[in-house]
Amino acid sequence: MMEKSDCPITKLSTIVVAVDNSAHSEKALIEALSLAKACSTQLYALSVVEINEEFASLAPEAVERKSGAVKKLLDSISERAKKENIRCSVISHTGEDPAQFIVEEAKKLNADMIVMGKHGSRKSLTKFVMGSVTAKVLSHTPCNVLVIVN
């Protein structure tokens, strides 16, 4: 006989959630927090300040603004998790390829699952069906990926 459980059948010990201040990202965060709480799992919230070297040298104040926004976002997530008694660590990265960083961190952390939104806050053109970062993570992932659609 099976009992009702809030945690999925697959044992989750480490969940990575990719966040970027978009609406899809917020929904992914809510789902990741819920899973982490239900499964008593370690949660890692990752965010990338997406900047190339040329932009960084031409507009250092913009880089500082973007970095500050990411820090504020991650601090907020840390507080939310703490209020829910969820073990949560936050990681930020500055670079050109958010998908590569997400995949590399998931490998390094031996993540059981990556949770992310279908689309992020990138200002560039994205694929019609799915955001380009999400599509790239899916094609290189070391673990299961939960994509939050809406």
N, CA, C and O atoms as a GROMACS GRO file, in nm:
protein
  600
    1MET      N    1   0.084  -0.118   0.000
    1MET     CA    2   0.000   0.000   0.000
    1MET      C    3   0.089   0.125   0.000
    1MET      O    4   0.187   0.133   0.074
    2MET      N    5   0.054   0.220  -0.083
    2MET     CA    6   0.131   0.343  -0.093
    2MET      C    7   0.068   0.452  -0.008
    2MET      O    8  -0.054   0.469  -0.007
    3GLU      N    9   0.151   0.526   0.063
    3GLU     CA   10   0.102   0.638   0.141
    3GLU      C   11   0.123   0.767   0.065
    3GLU      O   12   0.213   0.778  -0.018
    4LYS      N   13   0.038   0.864   0.094
    4LYS     CA   14   0.052   0.996   0.030
    4LYS      C   15   0.179   1.063   0.080
    4LYS      O   16   0.209   1.062   0.200
    5SER      N   17   0.252   1.121  -0.012
    5SER     CA   18   0.375   1.191   0.022
    5SER      C   19   0.382   1.320  -0.057
    5SER      O   20   0.345   1.324  -0.175
    6ASP      N   21   0.430   1.425   0.007
    6ASP     CA   22   0.448   1.553  -0.062
    6ASP      C   23   0.576   1.555  -0.144
    6ASP      O   24   0.592   1.638  -0.233
    7CYS      N   25   0.667   1.463  -0.113
    7CYS     CA   26   0.794   1.455  -0.182
    7CYS      C   27   0.782   1.356  -0.297
    7CYS      O   28   0.719   1.251  -0.280
    8PRO      N   29   0.839   1.385  -0.413
    8PRO     CA   30   0.833   1.291  -0.525
    8PRO      C   31   0.895   1.156  -0.488
    8PRO      O   32   0.973   1.147  -0.392
    9ILE      N   33   0.862   1.054  -0.562
    9ILE     CA   34   0.916   0.920  -0.536
    9ILE      C   35   1.068   0.921  -0.550
    9ILE      O   36   1.137   0.857  -0.471
   10THR      N   37   1.120   0.992  -0.648
   10THR     CA   38   1.265   1.004  -0.665
   10THR      C   39   1.323   1.079  -0.546
   10THR      O   40   1.273   1.186  -0.510
   11LYS      N   41   1.427   1.024  -0.485
   11LYS     CA   42   1.490   1.090  -0.370
   11LYS      C   43   1.568   1.212  -0.418
   11LYS      O   44   1.654   1.202  -0.505
   12LEU      N   45   1.537   1.324  -0.360
   12LEU     CA   46   1.606   1.448  -0.392
   12LEU      C   47   1.689   1.491  -0.272
   12LEU      O   48   1.635   1.510  -0.163
   13SER      N   49   1.818   1.506  -0.292
   13SER     CA   50   1.901   1.557  -0.183
   13SER      C   51   1.955   1.697  -0.214
   13SER      O   52   1.988   1.772  -0.123
   14THR      N   53   1.964   1.730  -0.342
   14THR     CA   54   2.014   1.862  -0.382
   14THR      C   55   1.934   1.915  -0.500
   14THR      O   56   1.925   1.850  -0.605
   15ILE      N   57   1.875   2.032  -0.482
   15ILE     CA   58   1.800   2.098  -0.588
   15ILE      C   59   1.869   2.230  -0.621
   15ILE      O   60   1.906   2.306  -0.532
   16VAL      N   61   1.884   2.257  -0.750
   16VAL     CA   62   1.938   2.384  -0.798
   16VAL      C   63   1.824   2.459  -0.864
   16VAL      O   64   1.754   2.403  -0.949
   17VAL      N   65   1.803   2.584  -0.827
   17VAL     CA   66   1.703   2.667  -0.895
   17VAL      C   67   1.775   2.786  -0.958
   17VAL      O   68   1.854   2.854  -0.894
   18ALA      N   69   1.745   2.808  -1.086
   18ALA     CA   70   1.803   2.920  -1.160
   18ALA      C   71   1.706   3.038  -1.153
   18ALA      O   72   1.589   3.025  -1.189
   19VAL      N   73   1.756   3.152  -1.108
   19VAL     CA   74   1.670   3.269  -1.089
   19VAL      C   75   1.728   3.391  -1.160
   19VAL      O   76   1.850   3.404  -1.173
   20ASP      N   77   1.638   3.480  -1.206
   20ASP     CA   78   1.685   3.599  -1.278
   20ASP      C   79   1.591   3.719  -1.270
   20ASP      O   80   1.600   3.809  -1.353
   21ASN      N   81   1.502   3.722  -1.173
   21ASN     CA   82   1.409   3.834  -1.155
   21ASN      C   83   1.295   3.838  -1.256
   21ASN      O   84   1.223   3.937  -1.262
   22SER      N   85   1.276   3.733  -1.335
   22SER     CA   86   1.162   3.728  -1.428
   22SER      C   87   1.043   3.661  -1.360
   22SER      O   88   1.058   3.597  -1.256
   23ALA      N   89   0.925   3.675  -1.420
   23ALA     CA   90   0.804   3.611  -1.366
   23ALA      C   91   0.817   3.459  -1.369
   23ALA      O   92   0.778   3.392  -1.273
   24HIS      N   93   0.872   3.403  -1.477
   24HIS     CA   94   0.892   3.258  -1.485
   24HIS      C   95   0.989   3.212  -1.377
   24HIS      O   96   0.970   3.105  -1.318
   25SER      N   97   1.090   3.290  -1.352
   25SER     CA   98   1.189   3.258  -1.250
   25SER      C   99   1.125   3.256  -1.111
   25SER      O  100   1.155   3.168  -1.031
   26GLU      N  101   1.038   3.350  -1.083
   26GLU     CA  102   0.968   3.355  -0.954
   26GLU      C  103   0.883   3.230  -0.935
   26GLU      O  104   0.880   3.172  -0.827
   27LYS      N  105   0.814   3.188  -1.040
   27LYS     CA  106   0.732   3.066  -1.031
   27LYS      C  107   0.820   2.943  -1.011
   27LYS      O  108   0.784   2.852  -0.936
   28ALA      N  109   0.935   2.940  -1.076
   28ALA     CA  110   1.030   2.830  -1.057
   28ALA      C  111   1.081   2.829  -0.913
   28ALA      O  112   1.095   2.723  -0.853
   29LEU      N  113   1.109   2.946  -0.859
   29LEU     CA  114   1.155   2.956  -0.721
   29LEU      C  115   1.050   2.904  -0.624
   29LEU      O  116   1.082   2.830  -0.531
   30ILE      N  117   0.925   2.942  -0.644
   30ILE     CA  118   0.817   2.895  -0.557
   30ILE      C  119   0.811   2.742  -0.559
   30ILE      O  120   0.797   2.679  -0.454
   31GLU      N  121   0.820   2.684  -0.677
   31GLU     CA  122   0.818   2.537  -0.690
   31GLU      C  123   0.939   2.474  -0.623
   31GLU      O  124   0.926   2.373  -0.554
   32ALA      N  125   1.056   2.532  -0.643
   32ALA     CA  126   1.179   2.478  -0.583
   32ALA      C  127   1.174   2.486  -0.430
   32ALA      O  128   1.213   2.392  -0.362
   33LEU      N  129   1.125   2.597  -0.377
   33LEU     CA  130   1.111   2.611  -0.232
   33LEU      C  131   1.014   2.506  -0.177
   33LEU      O  132   1.040   2.446  -0.073
   34SER      N  133   0.904   2.486  -0.248
   34SER     CA  134   0.806   2.386  -0.206
   34SER      C  135   0.865   2.245  -0.206
   34SER      O  136   0.846   2.170  -0.110
   35LEU      N  137   0.936   2.210  -0.312
   35LEU     CA  138   1.001   2.078  -0.320
   35LEU      C  139   1.107   2.061  -0.212
   35LEU      O  140   1.114   1.957  -0.146
   36ALA      N  141   1.188   2.163  -0.193
   36ALA     CA  142   1.295   2.156  -0.093
   36ALA      C  143   1.238   2.137   0.046
   36ALA      O  144   1.292   2.061   0.127
   37LYS      N  145   1.129   2.205   0.075
   37LYS     CA  146   1.065   2.191   0.207
   37LYS      C  147   1.003   2.053   0.223
   37LYS      O  148   1.023   1.988   0.325
   38ALA      N  149   0.929   2.008   0.123
   38ALA     CA  150   0.861   1.878   0.131
   38ALA      C  151   0.960   1.763   0.143
   38ALA      O  152   0.930   1.662   0.208
   39CYS      N  153   1.075   1.777   0.081
   39CYS     CA  154   1.174   1.668   0.077
   39CYS      C  155   1.291   1.688   0.173
   39CYS      O  156   1.384   1.608   0.175
   40SER      N  157   1.286   1.794   0.253
   40SER     CA  158   1.398   1.827   0.344
   40SER      C  159   1.531   1.826   0.268
   40SER      O  160   1.627   1.762   0.308
   41THR      N  161   1.532   1.899   0.159
   41THR     CA  162   1.643   1.898   0.064
   41THR      C  163   1.723   2.027   0.069
   41THR      O  164   1.669   2.133   0.099
   42GLN      N  165   1.852   2.017   0.040
   42GLN     CA  166   1.937   2.135   0.026
   42GLN      C  167   1.903   2.205  -0.105
   42GLN      O  168   1.897   2.141  -0.210
   43LEU      N  169   1.880   2.334  -0.099
   43LEU     CA  170   1.847   2.414  -0.217
   43LEU      C  171   1.962   2.510  -0.246
   43LEU      O  172   2.017   2.572  -0.154
   44TYR      N  173   1.998   2.521  -0.372
   44TYR     CA  174   2.097   2.619  -0.418
   44TYR      C  175   2.028   2.710  -0.518
   44TYR      O  176   1.976   2.664  -0.620
   45ALA      N  177   2.026   2.839  -0.489
   45ALA     CA  178   1.969   2.938  -0.582
   45ALA      C  179   2.085   3.002  -0.658
   45ALA      O  180   2.175   3.061  -0.598
   46LEU      N  181   2.081   2.990  -0.790
   46LEU     CA  182   2.188   3.042  -0.876
   46LEU      C  183   2.136   3.157  -0.960
   46LEU      O  184   2.023   3.155  -1.008
   47SER      N  185   2.220   3.258  -0.976
   47SER     CA  186   2.186   3.367  -1.065
   47SER      C  187   2.312   3.414  -1.137
   47SER      O  188   2.421   3.414  -1.080
   48VAL      N  189   2.295   3.453  -1.261
   48VAL     CA  190   2.408   3.495  -1.343
   48VAL      C  191   2.390   3.640  -1.386
   48VAL      O  192   2.286   3.678  -1.440
   49VAL      N  193   2.492   3.721  -1.361
   49VAL     CA  194   2.498   3.856  -1.416
   49VAL      C  195   2.556   3.838  -1.555
   49VAL      O  196   2.677   3.820  -1.571
   50GLU      N  197   2.469   3.843  -1.655
   50GLU     CA  198   2.512   3.812  -1.792
   50GLU      C  199   2.576   3.935  -1.857
   50GLU      O  200   2.507   4.028  -1.899
   51ILE      N  201   2.709   3.931  -1.865
   51ILE     CA  202   2.785   4.045  -1.916
   51ILE      C  203   2.907   3.993  -1.991
   51ILE      O  204   2.975   3.901  -1.946
   52ASN      N  205   2.934   4.053  -2.108
   52ASN     CA  206   3.059   4.018  -2.176
   52ASN      C  207   3.168   4.118  -2.137
   52ASN      O  208   3.139   4.224  -2.083
   53GLU      N  209   3.292   4.082  -2.165
   53GLU     CA  210   3.406   4.164  -2.123
   53GLU      C  211   3.402   4.304  -2.182
   53GLU      O  212   3.435   4.401  -2.114
   54GLU      N  213   3.362   4.315  -2.308
   54GLU     CA  214   3.358   4.445  -2.374
   54GLU      C  215   3.258   4.538  -2.304
   54GLU      O  216   3.289   4.654  -2.278
   55PHE      N  217   3.140   4.485  -2.274
   55PHE     CA  218   3.038   4.564  -2.203
   55PHE      C  219   3.090   4.606  -2.066
   55PHE      O  220   3.071   4.720  -2.024
   56ALA      N  221   3.154   4.514  -1.997
   56ALA     CA  222   3.206   4.542  -1.863
   56ALA      C  223   3.307   4.656  -1.864
   56ALA      O  224   3.309   4.739  -1.774
   57SER      N  225   3.392   4.659  -1.967
   57SER     CA  226   3.493   4.765  -1.974
   57SER      C  227   3.434   4.900  -2.015
   57SER      O  228   3.485   5.005  -1.976
   58LEU      N  229   3.326   4.898  -2.094
   58LEU     CA  230   3.265   5.022  -2.141
   58LEU      C  231   3.165   5.081  -2.041
   58LEU      O  232   3.145   5.202  -2.038
   59ALA      N  233   3.104   4.996  -1.961
   59ALA     CA  234   2.999   5.043  -1.870
   59ALA      C  235   3.009   4.977  -1.733
   59ALA      O  236   2.921   4.900  -1.695
   60PRO      N  237   3.115   5.006  -1.659
   60PRO     CA  238   3.132   4.942  -1.529
   60PRO      C  239   3.019   4.973  -1.430
   60PRO      O  240   2.987   4.891  -1.345
   61GLU      N  241   2.959   5.093  -1.443
   61GLU     CA  242   2.848   5.128  -1.352
   61GLU      C  243   2.726   5.041  -1.380
   61GLU      O  244   2.651   5.010  -1.288
   62ALA      N  245   2.704   5.004  -1.505
   62ALA     CA  246   2.592   4.914  -1.538
   62ALA      C  247   2.617   4.775  -1.482
   62ALA      O  248   2.524   4.709  -1.434
   63VAL      N  249   2.740   4.731  -1.486
   63VAL     CA  250   2.777   4.601  -1.429
   63VAL      C  251   2.750   4.603  -1.279
   63VAL      O  252   2.696   4.508  -1.222
   64GLU      N  253   2.788   4.713  -1.215
   64GLU     CA  254   2.766   4.727  -1.071
   64GLU      C  255   2.616   4.724  -1.039
   64GLU      O  256   2.575   4.661  -0.942
   65ARG      N  257   2.534   4.792  -1.119
   65ARG     CA  258   2.389   4.792  -1.099
   65ARG      C  259   2.332   4.652  -1.113
   65ARG      O  260   2.254   4.607  -1.030
   66LYS      N  261   2.374   4.583  -1.220
   66LYS     CA  262   2.325   4.446  -1.242
   66LYS      C  263   2.368   4.353  -1.128
   66LYS      O  264   2.289   4.271  -1.081
   67SER      N  265   2.492   4.367  -1.085
   67SER     CA  266   2.544   4.284  -0.975
   67SER      C  267   2.468   4.312  -0.846
   67SER      O  268   2.437   4.220  -0.770
   68GLY      N  269   2.437   4.440  -0.823
   68GLY     CA  270   2.360   4.477  -0.704
   68GLY      C  271   2.220   4.419  -0.707
   68GLY      O  272   2.168   4.376  -0.604
   69ALA      N  273   2.158   4.418  -0.824
   69ALA     CA  274   2.023   4.362  -0.837
   69ALA      C  275   2.025   4.211  -0.811
   69ALA      O  276   1.934   4.158  -0.747
   70VAL      N  277   2.128   4.143  -0.859
   70VAL     CA  278   2.140   3.998  -0.835
   70VAL      C  279   2.163   3.972  -0.687
   70VAL      O  280   2.104   3.879  -0.631
   71LYS      N  281   2.248   4.051  -0.624
   71LYS     CA  282   2.273   4.033  -0.480
   71LYS      C  283   2.144   4.051  -0.401
   71LYS      O  284   2.115   3.973  -0.310
   72LYS      N  285   2.068   4.155  -0.435
   72LYS     CA  286   1.940   4.181  -0.367
   72LYS      C  287   1.844   4.064  -0.386
   72LYS      O  288   1.778   4.021  -0.291
   73LEU      N  289   1.836   4.012  -0.507
   73LEU     CA  290   1.750   3.898  -0.537
   73LEU      C  291   1.790   3.777  -0.453
   73LEU      O  292   1.706   3.713  -0.390
   74LEU      N  293   1.920   3.745  -0.453
   74LEU     CA  294   1.967   3.627  -0.380
   74LEU      C  295   1.952   3.644  -0.229
   74LEU      O  296   1.920   3.547  -0.160
   75ASP      N  297   1.973   3.763  -0.177
   75ASP     CA  298   1.952   3.789  -0.034
   75ASP      C  299   1.805   3.767   0.002
   75ASP      O  300   1.774   3.710   0.107
   76SER      N  301   1.716   3.812  -0.084
   76SER     CA  302   1.572   3.794  -0.063
   76SER      C  303   1.535   3.645  -0.061
   76SER      O  304   1.457   3.601   0.023
   77ILE      N  305   1.592   3.569  -0.153
   77ILE     CA  306   1.565   3.425  -0.159
   77ILE      C  307   1.616   3.357  -0.033
   77ILE      O  308   1.549   3.271   0.023
   78SER      N  309   1.734   3.394   0.010
   78SER     CA  310   1.792   3.338   0.132
   78SER      C  311   1.701   3.362   0.252
   78SER      O  312   1.680   3.272   0.333
   79GLU      N  313   1.647   3.483   0.263
   79GLU     CA  314   1.554   3.516   0.373
   79GLU      C  315   1.425   3.436   0.363
   79GLU      O  316   1.375   3.385   0.464
   80ARG      N  317   1.370   3.424   0.243
   80ARG     CA  318   1.246   3.346   0.224
   80ARG      C  319   1.267   3.202   0.267
   80ARG      O  320   1.183   3.144   0.336
   81ALA      N  321   1.379   3.144   0.227
   81ALA     CA  322   1.409   3.005   0.262
   81ALA      C  323   1.426   2.990   0.413
   81ALA      O  324   1.377   2.895   0.473
   82LYS      N  325   1.495   3.084   0.473
   82LYS     CA  326   1.519   3.080   0.618
   82LYS      C  327   1.387   3.081   0.694
   82LYS      O  328   1.370   3.007   0.791
   83LYS      N  329   1.292   3.166   0.651
   83LYS     CA  330   1.161   3.174   0.716
   83LYS      C  331   1.085   3.042   0.708
   83LYS      O  332   1.004   3.010   0.794
   84GLU      N  333   1.112   2.964   0.603
   84GLU     CA  334   1.045   2.835   0.582
   84GLU      C  335   1.128   2.718   0.635
   84GLU      O  336   1.093   2.602   0.614
   85ASN      N  337   1.239   2.748   0.703
   85ASN     CA  338   1.330   2.644   0.755
   85ASN      C  339   1.383   2.554   0.644
   85ASN      O  340   1.393   2.432   0.661
   86ILE      N  341   1.418   2.615   0.532
   86ILE     CA  342   1.475   2.542   0.418
   86ILE      C  343   1.624   2.574   0.413
   86ILE      O  344   1.664   2.690   0.417
   87ARG      N  345   1.705   2.470   0.402
   87ARG     CA  346   1.850   2.490   0.386
   87ARG      C  347   1.874   2.544   0.245
   87ARG      O  348   1.843   2.479   0.146
   88CYS      N  349   1.929   2.664   0.239
   88CYS     CA  350   1.947   2.728   0.108
   88CYS      C  351   2.078   2.803   0.104
   88CYS      O  352   2.111   2.880   0.194
   89SER      N  353   2.153   2.780  -0.002
   89SER     CA  354   2.275   2.855  -0.030
   89SER      C  355   2.253   2.930  -0.161
   89SER      O  356   2.182   2.882  -0.249
   90VAL      N  357   2.314   3.046  -0.172
   90VAL     CA  358   2.299   3.125  -0.295
   90VAL      C  359   2.434   3.140  -0.363
   90VAL      O  360   2.538   3.152  -0.297
   91ILE      N  361   2.431   3.139  -0.495
   91ILE     CA  362   2.553   3.148  -0.575
   91ILE      C  363   2.529   3.244  -0.690
   91ILE      O  364   2.431   3.231  -0.764
   92SER      N  365   2.619   3.342  -0.705
   92SER     CA  366   2.609   3.432  -0.820
   92SER      C  367   2.734   3.417  -0.905
   92SER      O  368   2.840   3.376  -0.857
   93HIS      N  369   2.718   3.452  -1.030
   93HIS     CA  370   2.828   3.438  -1.126
   93HIS      C  371   2.816   3.552  -1.227
   93HIS      O  372   2.705   3.591  -1.264
   94THR      N  373   2.928   3.603  -1.270
   94THR     CA  374   2.929   3.704  -1.376
   94THR      C  375   2.995   3.642  -1.498
   94THR      O  376   3.106   3.591  -1.491
   95GLY      N  377   2.925   3.648  -1.612
   95GLY     CA  378   2.980   3.590  -1.733
   95GLY      C  379   2.883   3.598  -1.848
   95GLY      O  380   2.776   3.659  -1.839
   96GLU      N  381   2.921   3.534  -1.959
   96GLU     CA  382   2.844   3.545  -2.083
   96GLU      C  383   2.747   3.432  -2.107
   96GLU      O  384   2.658   3.446  -2.192
   97ASP      N  385   2.759   3.320  -2.038
   97ASP     CA  386   2.680   3.202  -2.072
   97ASP      C  387   2.610   3.144  -1.949
   97ASP      O  388   2.664   3.054  -1.884
   98PRO      N  389   2.489   3.194  -1.917
   98PRO     CA  390   2.418   3.145  -1.800
   98PRO      C  391   2.394   2.994  -1.803
   98PRO      O  392   2.406   2.928  -1.700
   99ALA      N  393   2.360   2.940  -1.918
   99ALA     CA  394   2.330   2.796  -1.928
   99ALA      C  395   2.452   2.713  -1.890
   99ALA      O  396   2.441   2.616  -1.816
  100GLN      N  397   2.567   2.751  -1.940
  100GLN     CA  398   2.689   2.677  -1.909
  100GLN      C  399   2.717   2.680  -1.758
  100GLN      O  400   2.754   2.578  -1.700
  101PHE      N  401   2.699   2.795  -1.696
  101PHE     CA  402   2.722   2.807  -1.552
  101PHE      C  403   2.624   2.720  -1.474
  101PHE      O  404   2.664   2.652  -1.380
  102ILE      N  405   2.497   2.722  -1.513
  102ILE     CA  406   2.395   2.641  -1.444
  102ILE      C  407   2.432   2.493  -1.453
  102ILE      O  408   2.428   2.422  -1.352
  103VAL      N  409   2.467   2.446  -1.571
  103VAL     CA  410   2.503   2.305  -1.592
  103VAL      C  411   2.629   2.270  -1.511
  103VAL      O  412   2.633   2.166  -1.445
  104GLU      N  413   2.730   2.356  -1.517
  104GLU     CA  414   2.855   2.328  -1.444
  104GLU      C  415   2.832   2.324  -1.293
  104GLU      O  416   2.886   2.237  -1.224
  105GLU      N  417   2.753   2.416  -1.241
  105GLU     CA  418   2.724   2.417  -1.097
  105GLU      C  419   2.643   2.294  -1.057
  105GLU      O  420   2.669   2.235  -0.953
  106ALA      N  421   2.546   2.256  -1.140
  106ALA     CA  422   2.467   2.136  -1.110
  106ALA      C  423   2.557   2.013  -1.103
  106ALA      O  424   2.539   1.928  -1.015
  107LYS      N  425   2.653   2.004  -1.194
  107LYS     CA  426   2.749   1.892  -1.191
  107LYS      C  427   2.834   1.898  -1.064
  107LYS      O  428   2.849   1.798  -0.994
  108LYS      N  429   2.888   2.016  -1.036
  108LYS     CA  430   2.975   2.035  -0.920
  108LYS      C  431   2.901   2.002  -0.789
  108LYS      O  432   2.959   1.943  -0.698
  109LEU      N  433   2.774   2.040  -0.781
  109LEU     CA  434   2.695   2.018  -0.661
  109LEU      C  435   2.632   1.880  -0.656
  109LEU      O  436   2.566   1.844  -0.558
  110ASN      N  437   2.651   1.802  -0.762
  110ASN     CA  438   2.589   1.670  -0.773
  110ASN      C  439   2.436   1.681  -0.755
  110ASN      O  440   2.375   1.604  -0.681
  111ALA      N  441   2.378   1.778  -0.824
  111ALA     CA  442   2.235   1.806  -0.810
  111ALA      C  443   2.150   1.692  -0.864
  111ALA      O  444   2.185   1.627  -0.963
  112ASP      N  445   2.039   1.670  -0.796
  112ASP     CA  446   1.941   1.571  -0.842
  112ASP      C  447   1.842   1.634  -0.938
  112ASP      O  448   1.781   1.565  -1.020
  113MET      N  449   1.825   1.766  -0.927
  113MET     CA  450   1.727   1.834  -1.011
  113MET      C  451   1.763   1.981  -1.026
  113MET      O  452   1.812   2.046  -0.933
  114ILE      N  453   1.738   2.033  -1.146
  114ILE     CA  454   1.745   2.176  -1.173
  114ILE      C  455   1.601   2.222  -1.195
  114ILE      O  456   1.526   2.159  -1.269
  115VAL      N  457   1.562   2.332  -1.130
  115VAL     CA  458   1.430   2.390  -1.150
  115VAL      C  459   1.452   2.527  -1.214
  115VAL      O  460   1.532   2.607  -1.165
  116MET      N  461   1.380   2.552  -1.323
  116MET     CA  462   1.395   2.681  -1.390
  116MET      C  463   1.270   2.716  -1.468
  116MET      O  464   1.188   2.629  -1.500
  117GLY      N  465   1.254   2.843  -1.499
  117GLY     CA  466   1.142   2.888  -1.578
  117GLY      C  467   1.162   2.859  -1.726
  117GLY      O  468   1.275   2.844  -1.773
  118LYS      N  469   1.052   2.854  -1.797
  118LYS     CA  470   1.057   2.829  -1.942
  118LYS      C  471   1.129   2.942  -2.014
  118LYS      O  472   1.204   2.918  -2.109
  119HIS      N  473   1.107   3.064  -1.969
  119HIS     CA  474   1.173   3.182  -2.026
  119HIS      C  475   1.232   3.262  -1.911
  119HIS      O  476   1.184   3.256  -1.798
  120GLY      N  477   1.336   3.336  -1.941
  120GLY     CA  478   1.397   3.422  -1.841
  120GLY      C  479   1.380   3.567  -1.876
  120GLY      O  480   1.289   3.605  -1.950
  121SER      N  481   1.470   3.648  -1.825
  121SER     CA  482   1.459   3.793  -1.846
  121SER      C  483   1.557   3.844  -1.950
  121SER      O  484   1.582   3.965  -1.956
  122ARG      N  485   1.612   3.756  -2.032
  122ARG     CA  486   1.709   3.801  -2.134
  122ARG      C  487   1.642   3.899  -2.229
  122ARG      O  488   1.527   3.880  -2.269
  123LYS      N  489   1.715   4.002  -2.263
  123LYS     CA  490   1.660   4.106  -2.351
  123LYS      C  491   1.682   4.073  -2.499
  123LYS      O  492   1.624   4.138  -2.587
  124SER      N  493   1.766   3.975  -2.526
  124SER     CA  494   1.794   3.940  -2.666
  124SER      C  495   1.682   3.852  -2.721
  124SER      O  496   1.592   3.812  -2.648
  125LEU      N  497   1.689   3.823  -2.851
  125LEU     CA  498   1.591   3.735  -2.912
  125LEU      C  499   1.600   3.597  -2.851
  125LEU      O  500   1.710   3.546  -2.827
  126THR      N  501   1.485   3.534  -2.826
  126THR     CA  502   1.483   3.398  -2.772
  126THR      C  503   1.410   3.308  -2.869
  126THR      O  504   1.343   3.353  -2.961
  127LYS      N  505   1.424   3.180  -2.845
  127LYS     CA  506   1.354   3.083  -2.929
  127LYS      C  507   1.204   3.096  -2.903
  127LYS      O  508   1.163   3.138  -2.795
  128PHE      N  509   1.122   3.058  -3.002
  128PHE     CA  510   0.978   3.072  -2.988
  128PHE      C  511   0.918   2.978  -2.885
  128PHE      O  512   0.834   3.020  -2.806
  129VAL      N  513   0.960   2.854  -2.882
  129VAL     CA  514   0.898   2.755  -2.795
  129VAL      C  515   0.953   2.764  -2.653
  129VAL      O  516   0.877   2.750  -2.557
  130MET      N  517   1.080   2.787  -2.639
  130MET     CA  518   1.143   2.786  -2.509
  130MET      C  519   1.260   2.883  -2.508
  130MET      O  520   1.324   2.904  -2.611
  131GLY      N  521   1.287   2.941  -2.394
  131GLY     CA  522   1.401   3.032  -2.383
  131GLY      C  523   1.531   2.963  -2.419
  131GLY      O  524   1.547   2.842  -2.399
  132SER      N  525   1.624   3.039  -2.473
  132SER     CA  526   1.749   2.980  -2.519
  132SER      C  527   1.833   2.923  -2.406
  132SER      O  528   1.900   2.821  -2.424
  133VAL      N  529   1.831   2.986  -2.287
  133VAL     CA  530   1.906   2.933  -2.173
  133VAL      C  531   1.846   2.799  -2.130
  133VAL      O  532   1.918   2.703  -2.108
  134THR      N  533   1.714   2.794  -2.120
  134THR     CA  534   1.646   2.670  -2.080
  134THR      C  535   1.675   2.559  -2.180
  134THR      O  536   1.706   2.446  -2.141
  135ALA      N  537   1.666   2.589  -2.308
  135ALA     CA  538   1.693   2.488  -2.411
  135ALA      C  539   1.836   2.435  -2.401
  135ALA      O  540   1.858   2.315  -2.415
  136LYS      N  541   1.931   2.523  -2.378
  136LYS     CA  542   2.071   2.481  -2.368
  136LYS      C  543   2.094   2.397  -2.243
  136LYS      O  544   2.167   2.297  -2.248
  137VAL      N  545   2.034   2.436  -2.131
  137VAL     CA  546   2.046   2.356  -2.008
  137VAL      C  547   1.990   2.216  -2.033
  137VAL      O  548   2.053   2.117  -1.996
  138LEU      N  549   1.873   2.208  -2.095
  138LEU     CA  550   1.812   2.077  -2.122
  138LEU      C  551   1.901   1.989  -2.209
  138LEU      O  552   1.903   1.868  -2.192
  139SER      N  553   1.973   2.048  -2.302
  139SER     CA  554   2.056   1.967  -2.391
  139SER      C  555   2.190   1.927  -2.330
  139SER      O  556   2.260   1.842  -2.386
  140HIS      N  557   2.228   1.986  -2.217
  140HIS     CA  558   2.358   1.954  -2.155
  140HIS      C  559   2.346   1.911  -2.008
  140HIS      O  560   2.448   1.895  -1.941
  141THR      N  561   2.226   1.893  -1.959
  141THR     CA  562   2.204   1.870  -1.816
  141THR      C  563   2.262   1.739  -1.764
  141THR      O  564   2.260   1.637  -1.833
  142PRO      N  565   2.314   1.742  -1.641
  142PRO     CA  566   2.363   1.620  -1.578
  142PRO      C  567   2.255   1.551  -1.493
  142PRO      O  568   2.279   1.446  -1.435
  143CYS      N  569   2.135   1.613  -1.486
  143CYS     CA  570   2.030   1.561  -1.397
  143CYS      C  571   1.892   1.596  -1.454
  143CYS      O  572   1.881   1.654  -1.562
  144ASN      N  573   1.788   1.559  -1.380
  144ASN     CA  574   1.653   1.594  -1.421
  144ASN      C  575   1.634   1.745  -1.416
  144ASN      O  576   1.696   1.814  -1.334
  145VAL      N  577   1.548   1.797  -1.504
  145VAL     CA  578   1.518   1.940  -1.506
  145VAL      C  579   1.367   1.956  -1.500
  145VAL      O  580   1.294   1.896  -1.579
  146LEU      N  581   1.321   2.038  -1.407
  146LEU     CA  582   1.180   2.072  -1.397
  146LEU      C  583   1.165   2.212  -1.456
  146LEU      O  584   1.216   2.309  -1.400
  147VAL      N  585   1.096   2.221  -1.568
  147VAL     CA  586   1.075   2.350  -1.635
  147VAL      C  587   0.935   2.398  -1.602
  147VAL      O  588   0.836   2.331  -1.630
  148ILE      N  589   0.927   2.516  -1.541
  148ILE     CA  590   0.798   2.574  -1.505
  148ILE      C  591   0.750   2.657  -1.624
  148ILE      O  592   0.814   2.753  -1.666
  149VAL      N  593   0.635   2.617  -1.676
  149VAL     CA  594   0.583   2.676  -1.799
  149VAL      C  595   0.507   2.804  -1.773
  149VAL      O  596   0.526   2.903  -1.844
  150ASN      N  597   0.420   2.806  -1.674
  150ASN     CA  598   0.343   2.928  -1.646
  150ASN      C  599   0.312   2.943  -1.501
  150ASN      O  600   0.248   3.040  -1.461
   0.00000   0.00000   0.00000
